[in-house]
Amino acid sequence: MKKESVLVIQHQCSDRFIQFVKSESPSGPSLGMAFPDAPWSREYFESLREALSEDGFFVAVTETGDHRVPRFLEVEFQGPLAGQIGHALRAAALACHAMHLDEDETFTAHFRGELDSDSVIEQSLRTIREARRHGVKRNPRPGIHT
């Protein structure tokens, strides 16, 4: 059976958000991002799909059958977990840019599911150290800092 955890990063001054899913299966962990085609997000949906595709992400569009939220953009990140975290940061930066959110905005994170906090913290620190070793102090795209 697959275990899933969901992280929603919500802009504090609007109803805009980005949603990530971490799945655990016998083959290992995987991260993905989902973005709804909802009334609040409709104006950003196509520009985000285009930005993700142009950046090399494979973007799937899943139909829901719900007239209020008829579809979702879905991106599944590939490779080792540390690389997936880097891809998720990049995708989040693209989403913030598409939603016209800049690096000075305030966000709230909502989490649901199982969390191996030691593993997450260790992976996050490893990703930050690797970025700094390559001279990256912060992500050049708006909304995400390392």
N, C-alpha and C positions, 0 to 999 in steps of 0.2 A: 504494500500500500504506500502511496506517495504522500509525504507530509508537505504542507504548504504554509507559508507565512506571507503576509501582505504588509507592505509599507506604503503609506499614502503621505505624500509631501504636499501640503496645502498652503496656498498663498493666504496670508492672514487678512488681507484687505479685500478679498474677492472670493468667489467660489471656484477659482482655478486650482487644479491639482494635477499631480503626476502620480501614477500608481505602479509599484514594482511588486513582483511575486518571486519568492524564492521557493523552489521545489526541491525536495530531497527524495531520491529514489535509489535503488540498488546501484545504479550506474554513477551516482554522485550528485552533487548539488548543481542546480542551474538557476540562473536569474533571467527574468523577463520584465518587460515594461508593457503596460496597457494604457491606452488613451481613448476615452469615449467620444463618440459623435453625439453629444448631448446638446440641449439648447444653449448652455453656457460655453461650450467648447467648439461648436460648429464652425465659427469663424476662423479657428486655428487648425482645424482638422487636416485640411488638404495641404496647408503650408508646412505643417509638421511632418506629414507623410512624405512630402517632397524633400524636405531637409534631411530626414533620416535616410531616405533612399540615396540622395546625392552624397551622403557621408559614408555610404557603403553598407548600411544596415539592410538586412532582408526584412521587409515590412509586410506582414500579413494583415488582411482586413477580414474580420470575422463578423458575420451577420448575426444579430441577436433575436430577431423576430419581434422586438419591442419597438413600437412606433416612436416613443420618446427618446430612446437611445438605440437607434437601429444597427449600429456597428461599433466595433472597437478596432483601433490600430494595435497590433501586437508585434513585439520584437522579442525574440529569444536570443540571448547573448551566448556565444560559443566559447569554448576553450576552458583552460583552468580557471578556478574561481577568482583568483587575483585579476586575471585578464577580463573576466566578466564584470567585475566591479569597475574597472576602468572604462569598459564599454558603457556600463550603466551611467557612470558620471557624465560621459560624453553625450549620451542620449538625453539625460536630464538637462544638460546645458542647452542642447538644441531645442528641447521642449520649452524651456524658459524663454529662449530667444523668440520662438514662434509665438508665444503668448505675450510678448512685449513686456517681460519681467526682467529687471536688471539686478545687478549684484548687490544693490542696497536694499532690496525687498526683504521682508520678514516672512518666514515660513514656519509652519507647525508640522511635526511628523507624528503620524498615527500608525501604530503597529498592532497587528493581530496575528497570532500564531506562535509557534515554538521558536525560541531564540537561543542559540548557543552563543551567548554574549562574548565569551572568551575568544571564540573563533572569529566572530565578526570584528571585534576590536583588533585582534591580531592581523587579520587580513587588511583592514583599513589602514593600520599603521604601516604595514608592509607596502601598500600601494602608495601612501604619501611619501615614505622614504625613497621608494623607487623613482617617483616623479621628481623629488628634490635632487636626487643623485644625477638626474638628467637636466637639472637647471630649471625645472618648472616650479615656480612658487605658488601660482594659482592658475586655474583654468582661464584661458583667454576669452572664453565665451561667458556671457552674463549669467548670473544666478548660481554658479557652483564654485565653491572655493576648496582648495586642498591645503 
